[in-house]
Amino acid sequence: MADKRCENGHFIDESWDLCPYCPADSSEAEIPIVRPSRFGGQPDNRDRGAADRRPTDPEPRRPMPVPPPTATAPRPASEPGQPPMERTVAAQKLDPSAPPARFVVGWLVGLSGPTRGESYPVRIGRNVLGRDRRSDIVINDDQASSHHADLIFRPEERRFILMDHNSTNGTYVNEAEIEPRRDLIDRDIVRIGSQRFLFVPLCNETFYWDGEGALK
């Protein structure tokens, strides 16, 4: 049984220095009870202000965002204000030994049979007329020879000349047989076998091709 009394007459154990039944003296400072935060403890409510004044750990630094890669704009062919780059173009060399170009100088237009309404170009120089497939103007007629006639344009004279090539059935212009040649003029009708053609010239004394291919 406790036989020790405090100043206020409360019985306490002899080993106690302070009476748990006596009210606390307001003059004595309260000892804050703080539990270490590393063990998950929280500071006592009586010293909440002191705990709030403790330095806190800095927030971890967030990594800086890396901007997405942007497409590189194509470099302009030339800087602003600079003249455009000039390119060298190789000019085609003219072969002096090559034959002259054979420009169109007129036409034969079919008037009968399967050639009716078809046009056949007449070019500078000699134009072969005949049944042979290699002819310049193919005549699909049993009465036509393989090499039946030649139609020639002479640019220096501005002349169209029709020449029979020793054909079996002859060559006719306006239903008259030529012996062996005849100049052609605009709207002449040429007949080989049963095939009839209207001659339409392009070039004449005032309208012709020059050496460089320009029309005068």
C-alpha positions in Angstrom: 0.0 0.0 0.0 1.3 3.4 -0.9 2.2 5.5 2.1 3.7 8.4 0.3 1.7 11.6 -0.1 2.1 14.4 -2.6 1.9 18.1 -1.6 -1.9 17.9 -2.3 -2.4 14.8 0.0 -2.6 12.2 -2.8 -1.2 8.7 -2.0 1.5 7.8 -4.6 4.2 5.2 -4.9 7.5 6.0 -3.2 9.3 5.7 -6.5 7.3 8.5 -8.1 8.5 12.1 -8.1 5.4 13.6 -9.7 1.8 13.0 -8.7 -0.3 11.8 -11.6 -3.4 13.0 -9.8 -2.3 16.6 -9.4 -3.1 19.1 -12.2 -0.1 20.2 -14.2 1.6 23.5 -13.3 1.0 26.0 -15.9 4.4 27.7 -15.2 6.2 24.6 -16.3 6.9 24.3 -20.1 5.4 21.2 -21.7 7.9 18.9 -23.3 6.9 18.3 -26.8 6.7 14.6 -27.8 7.9 14.2 -31.4 8.2 10.8 -33.0 10.7 10.4 -35.8 9.1 10.7 -39.2 11.3 7.9 -40.6 9.4 5.4 -38.5 6.0 6.6 -39.8 5.3 8.6 -36.6 3.5 11.9 -36.5 4.3 14.9 -34.2 2.1 15.3 -31.1 -0.7 17.8 -31.5 0.6 20.0 -28.7 3.7 20.8 -30.8 2.1 21.0 -34.2 3.5 24.4 -34.8 7.1 23.2 -34.1 6.7 20.3 -36.5 5.4 22.6 -39.2 8.5 24.7 -38.8 10.8 21.8 -39.6 12.5 21.9 -43.0 10.9 19.6 -45.5 12.6 17.6 -48.1 12.7 19.3 -51.5 10.4 17.9 -54.2 12.1 15.7 -56.7 13.1 17.6 -59.8 11.0 16.7 -62.8 12.9 15.9 -66.1 12.6 18.7 -68.6 10.3 17.7 -71.5 12.1 16.9 -74.7 10.5 18.6 -77.7 9.4 16.2 -80.5 11.7 16.1 -83.5 10.6 18.5 -86.2 10.9 17.9 -89.9 13.7 19.9 -91.5 12.4 22.3 -94.1 13.9 21.6 -97.6 16.5 24.1 -98.5 15.4 26.3 -101.4 17.2 25.9 -104.7 18.5 29.4 -104.4 18.7 31.9 -101.6 16.2 34.8 -101.7 17.5 37.6 -103.8 20.0 35.3 -105.7 19.6 34.6 -109.4 18.3 31.1 -110.2 20.9 28.5 -111.0 21.6 28.0 -114.7 21.8 24.5 -116.2 24.0 23.6 -119.1 22.0 21.8 -121.8 24.0 20.0 -124.5 23.0 21.0 -128.0 22.5 18.2 -130.5 25.1 18.2 -133.2 24.0 18.3 -136.7 25.4 15.7 -139.0 26.3 17.4 -142.3 26.3 14.0 -144.1 22.7 13.2 -142.9 20.0 13.4 -145.6 17.8 16.5 -145.5 14.6 16.3 -143.6 11.6 15.3 -145.7 8.9 17.8 -144.8 5.3 17.4 -146.1 4.7 19.5 -149.2 1.3 18.2 -150.3 -1.2 15.4 -150.2 -3.0 12.8 -152.3 -6.6 12.4 -151.1 -8.5 9.2 -152.0 -11.6 9.6 -154.1 -12.7 6.0 -154.7 -12.6 2.5 -153.3 -11.2 1.7 -149.9 -9.0 4.8 -150.0 -11.9 7.2 -150.2 -11.5 10.1 -147.7 -8.0 9.0 -146.7 -5.0 11.4 -147.1 -1.5 10.4 -148.0 1.4 12.9 -147.4 3.7 13.9 -150.3 7.2 14.8 -149.0 10.3 16.6 -150.4 12.2 14.5 -152.9 10.9 11.3 -154.5 7.7 9.6 -153.3 7.2 6.0 -154.6 3.7 4.9 -155.6 2.9 1.2 -156.0 1.5 -2.0 -154.7 4.7 -2.9 -152.8 4.3 -2.4 -149.0 7.6 -0.5 -148.9 6.2 2.2 -151.1 5.7 5.7 -149.7 2.1 5.6 -150.9 0.7 2.1 -151.2 -1.8 1.5 -154.0 -4.0 -1.6 -153.1 -5.1 -2.4 -156.6 -4.5 -5.5 -158.8 -3.8 -3.2 -161.8 -1.0 -1.3 -160.0 2.6 -2.4 -160.4 4.9 -3.0 -157.4 6.7 0.3 -158.3 4.1 2.0 -160.5 5.1 5.7 -160.5 7.1 8.4 -158.8 5.8 11.7 -157.5 8.8 14.2 -157.1 8.9 17.6 -155.5 11.8 19.8 -156.5 12.2 22.6 -153.9 14.5 24.7 -156.0 11.9 24.8 -158.8 8.8 24.5 -156.6 7.6 21.8 -159.0 5.6 18.6 -158.5 6.4 16.0 -161.2 4.5 12.7 -161.7 6.6 10.1 -163.6 5.4 6.6 -164.7 7.9 3.9 -163.9 7.3 1.6 -167.0 4.1 0.3 -165.5 2.0 -2.2 -167.3 -1.3 -0.3 -167.2 0.0 3.3 -167.2 -0.5 6.4 -165.1 -3.2 8.9 -165.8 -3.8 12.6 -164.8 -7.3 13.9 -165.5 -7.9 10.7 -167.4 -5.0 11.4 -169.8 -2.1 9.0 -169.8 1.3 10.6 -169.1 4.2 9.8 -171.4 6.3 9.4 -169.4 5.9 12.5 -167.0 3.8 15.4 -166.2 3.8 18.4 -163.9 1.0 18.4 -161.3 -1.0 21.4 -160.3 -3.7 22.0 -157.6 -6.8 19.8 -158.0 -5.4 17.4 -160.6 -6.8 13.9 -160.4 -4.3 11.1 -160.5 -5.5 7.5 -161.4 -3.5 4.3 -161.0 -5.5 1.2 -161.9 -9.0 1.8 -160.5 -7.8 4.1 -157.7 -8.3 7.8 -158.1 -6.6 10.5 -156.0 -7.0 14.3 -155.7 -3.7 16.2 -155.6 -3.6 19.0 -153.0 -0.2 20.9 -152.9 1.0 22.7 -149.7 4.2 24.4 -151.1 4.3 26.5 -154.2 6.2 29.6 -155.5 5.3 31.7 -152.4 4.9 29.0 -149.7 7.7 26.5 -149.0 10.1 25.1 -146.4 13.6 26.6 -146.1 16.8 24.7 -145.2 16.2 24.9 -141.4 12.6 23.7 -141.5 11.0 27.1 -141.2 8.0 27.8 -143.5 8.3 30.9 -145.7 
